[in-house]
Amino acid sequence: MAALALTQNLRFTPTPPLKTLKQHQRPNPKTLKITASSSSRLSGRKLRAAVIGGGPAGSSAAEALAAGGVETYLFERSPSTAKPCGGAIPLCMIDEFSIPLHLVDRHVTRMKIISPSNLTVDFGSKTLKSHEYIPMLRREVLDSFLRSRAQSNGAHFITGLVTDIEVPDSYSSKPYVIHHTVNNCKRSLAVDLIVGADGANSKVAKIIDAGNYSCAIAFQERIKLPDEKMEYYHNLAEMYVGDDVSPDFYAWVFPKCDHVAVGTGTVCAKQNIKVYQRGIRERVKEKIKGGKVIKVEAHPIPEHPRPRRVRGRVALVGDAAGYVTKCSGEGIYFAAKSGKMCGEAIVKASEGGEKMVSEEDLKREYLREWDKKYVNTFRFLDLLQRVFYGSDVGREALVELCGDEYVQRMTFDSYLYKKLASGHRWDDVKMVLNSFGTFMRCKVVGREMEALRL
């Protein structure tokens, strides 16, 4: 293992926890000396990590790293904006990530799923327990809270645009050098490792040649409704399926604090996204009549995990890694969870920031644990999307199946608590038979059935 002594003039301005440095307080450019060898103990310093992207994935990774003893820098180019998002999170995330209840805009206890023929199924009104609900929040509120908490745990927050990353040779212990701009000033920062949490169009993923993946596009309008219209959505979320609103996904109306989010998504017909948005607006026109559009948002959403999510001393998390489930389109929980797992894995492998980490460490402590926990979930939901969202026949069958109360209970148990729901043996048999009958009506071909062999 080759030792390295690097002396390089670097200019950077770390932001201390919950404070902003004024110009006269900023340190002058200084010489940074990094001495390290792969998988060895560090001498006179802590492991240094950069997390690029300040959403739920990046903030959760930065919090875990900083709290675990790693010198951590969190980059976010635009803290005032947030990814367009429905805003639903599973109930277990409130406790697992210590989300304050005042951040939750709505407690959704009722859902309606509407088929292409306008067959409507009430989902949850009879099956949710008295203490259960789907928390709805705004991403800009959640993201700001998680970033602030990462700072309070010791992460240095940098509001800046990453322009380039110098990548050392394979198997080298040389640092990664992150070139970025802060207030139009060019800066550089040398780090031992990088966590890429910079979204579906990840610059970090491109730099490490993580491989391509298909992206969907999500489009939504935030609409301020008259009070009497908003009351209808007080604790109600709606999902619409049909070729008129999306050829391969669903459209939604989700309640926010004082408005609703009306949107849709597609992967196979992205050029027609505005046509599908007009479709969902037409389906709900009476319910949103008199409303005023206050914001229009669009964003790419990954359709599957990237071929490579760890390379060298770089790991991808959240959307950058492709952790958005098909069928449901859920991403917030898996983003935060992957960031937390990655951060904790680095802390463990580095023994609290005392040792250098390697690609093998990241794969063993982070990637293998993630795949073991979630890969089958992603594969199964991929199958369900192909089965139920490919035609109006399948969509009608999906809504019909959702009318079964046992299906609803198992669905909520799995979604709200992110664990395999334990049901009753005979009811499980009936559910499988009903599902199989639905598959047959949808004319599932051998290719899809083969995907069941997980």
PyMOL commands that set and color helices and strands:
alter all, ss='L'
color gray80, all
select helices_A, chain A and resi 23-25+56-67+92-96+101-103+139-152+203-207+227-232+270-283+318-321+332-349+359-388+392-402+405-417+425-441+446-450
alter helices_A, ss='H'
color red, helices_A
select strands_A, chain A and resi 4-10+30-36+48-52+71-76+106-108+110-114+120-123+134-136+156-159+161-166+176-182+185-191+193-196+215-224+236-240+251-255+260-266+292-302+310-311+314-316
alter strands_A, ss='S'
color yellow, strands_A
deselect
rebuild
show_as cartoon
